[in-house]
């Protein structure tokens, strides 16, 4: 029994939960959907079972289109996380329930129930009730009940999530044995990576409703294609260097560019992955004839004993200027941190915090190239043309994919809009091979919907938000949804601007004032721009506030230095708007970055007056970065 999903889409209200998912699970396969909370994996399972209806797409089971069939006509068994067994029935009655409503004769029911209880390890417990069973035993009952009528497809939704570690391990082993014996096609949903690795024939990684990558566990662990897979699955180190001929530049050191690596342009960013267990540390330098790639000397910052493994974190000065993705850099720390795992054998010797060790690699993997993914709303106005021009320049500098979006009020207008944005795209196509155009029907809310479906990293528009109704008021609503609900930065480019060489990051002191710096640093690194980090003190601020601001700015510069970004810091005192605009003009700024503080609740979003004034008077485009919680 194969399972084929084609372009499956599901919204809950205005939220896109399943985003154009296509997948084929082969007969007898145990397939695992792996993802974080809210990624859409359980919704996909419920769509297959028929518990909810898709908004678009097709579901086939064994070549039969079941998209619009009721649950009972699909021949699927379902096991939930919370057991869901009937507490007023005995174990045997629970297992026989599905057979009874299908009219199976009594003797066949008893025989089938006894076989399944023996199969799941509950032989002799048929007369017990739920309150006489452990959690693991109740889940075994739920599994036996789901298998009782011999379903062609078994769907498991986090079935072991409510159990303790030891019971989960036992049940995983039992499930795999049962699935292989019965050869029932199975999809299991989990957020537990160990569970996925142990059980799966193949794993599909889900993020924001999108199926990002599918493959055997070993392939996704050692040779992932996407940055998200590399950073989500397993522990790992992901660094961003640059291609120099046949080498990859990582700070002060280089690695050979593998012949099998995906193609990268000269001087383009190159992301490499190496797992902690493939890194080596030792007190002395590695011999030149050893098959090891040396990375330099590291200072041990952390040392954790986990039983079979010893986990180390090293700060490596030679990698400074290399953008670390994982482990996530510590704000204000200029050195790149690397995780190492090695067997905890006593004969290896004691490693202490503060010790210097040489770091090398046995192997590494180069990920497919990627850049900032941009969405540009290109309407027919002068602001739309400015947004398209600046956005395409940013895409060219950052080396990522870009989509020009046009909106049509109806089908008759769609052809005209498509011609307009296609004509605009022709100017940029020679330098932007990843440029696409798209037309959607509807109002400016379609910008947000496209941002959801495309998982963009920056949305660029040429209209100013306001609270006065009309398009400006609608853009304010879209900005609210992007910044607060999705956490996607919004770039406003309302006037023509033709350069990206200087970036001004206006930051606040404290925990919320970090993502503006780190995201601004990423843009600066991608574009090769120089960054200035500015903080404005209130006129009445005293020495304590100044010291705190100076410390914050130094941490910001250290963080940018760790990313290889040329930067400087400025501390001014006075009226924030005046100081920001004065600095932007004096430095001939090309992009001004400000943070958007999170409101107490999403419903209390109000466009800040200072932000509104900066947008109105800034001499360049403004990038608004949503702050972290």
Secondary structure as GFF3:
##gff-version 3
##sequence-region A 1 629
A	DSSP	beta_strand	3	12	.	.	.	ID=ss1
A	DSSP	beta_strand	15	25	.	.	.	ID=ss2
A	DSSP	beta_strand	30	35	.	.	.	ID=ss3
A	DSSP	alpha_helix	41	49	.	.	.	ID=ss4
A	DSSP	beta_strand	56	61	.	.	.	ID=ss5
A	DSSP	beta_strand	64	65	.	.	.	ID=ss6
A	DSSP	three_ten_helix	71	73	.	.	.	ID=ss7
A	DSSP	beta_strand	76	79	.	.	.	ID=ss8
A	DSSP	alpha_helix	91	101	.	.	.	ID=ss9
A	DSSP	alpha_helix	106	119	.	.	.	ID=ss10
A	DSSP	three_ten_helix	130	132	.	.	.	ID=ss11
A	DSSP	alpha_helix	135	147	.	.	.	ID=ss12
A	DSSP	beta_strand	153	157	.	.	.	ID=ss13
A	DSSP	alpha_helix	165	182	.	.	.	ID=ss14
A	DSSP	beta_strand	185	190	.	.	.	ID=ss15
A	DSSP	alpha_helix	193	199	.	.	.	ID=ss16
A	DSSP	beta_strand	202	207	.	.	.	ID=ss17
A	DSSP	beta_strand	210	215	.	.	.	ID=ss18
A	DSSP	alpha_helix	217	222	.	.	.	ID=ss19
A	DSSP	alpha_helix	227	232	.	.	.	ID=ss20
A	DSSP	beta_strand	237	244	.	.	.	ID=ss21
A	DSSP	beta_strand	247	250	.	.	.	ID=ss22
A	DSSP	beta_strand	253	256	.	.	.	ID=ss23
A	DSSP	beta_strand	269	274	.	.	.	ID=ss24
A	DSSP	three_ten_helix	276	278	.	.	.	ID=ss25
A	DSSP	beta_strand	279	282	.	.	.	ID=ss26
A	DSSP	beta_strand	293	305	.	.	.	ID=ss27
A	DSSP	beta_strand	309	316	.	.	.	ID=ss28
A	DSSP	three_ten_helix	317	319	.	.	.	ID=ss29
A	DSSP	beta_strand	323	326	.	.	.	ID=ss30
A	DSSP	beta_strand	336	343	.	.	.	ID=ss31
A	DSSP	three_ten_helix	346	348	.	.	.	ID=ss32
A	DSSP	beta_strand	356	361	.	.	.	ID=ss33
A	DSSP	beta_strand	365	366	.	.	.	ID=ss34
A	DSSP	beta_strand	374	377	.	.	.	ID=ss35
A	DSSP	alpha_helix	382	398	.	.	.	ID=ss36
A	DSSP	beta_strand	402	408	.	.	.	ID=ss37
A	DSSP	alpha_helix	411	428	.	.	.	ID=ss38
A	DSSP	beta_strand	435	441	.	.	.	ID=ss39
A	DSSP	alpha_helix	445	454	.	.	.	ID=ss40
A	DSSP	beta_strand	458	461	.	.	.	ID=ss41
A	DSSP	alpha_helix	470	480	.	.	.	ID=ss42
A	DSSP	pi_helix	481	486	.	.	.	ID=ss43
A	DSSP	beta_strand	489	492	.	.	.	ID=ss44
A	DSSP	beta_strand	502	506	.	.	.	ID=ss45
A	DSSP	alpha_helix	515	527	.	.	.	ID=ss46
A	DSSP	beta_strand	530	537	.	.	.	ID=ss47
A	DSSP	alpha_helix	543	562	.	.	.	ID=ss48
A	DSSP	beta_strand	567	573	.	.	.	ID=ss49
A	DSSP	alpha_helix	576	586	.	.	.	ID=ss50
A	DSSP	beta_strand	591	596	.	.	.	ID=ss51
A	DSSP	three_ten_helix	602	604	.	.	.	ID=ss52
A	DSSP	alpha_helix	609	617	.	.	.	ID=ss53
A	DSSP	beta_strand	621	626	.	.	.	ID=ss54
###
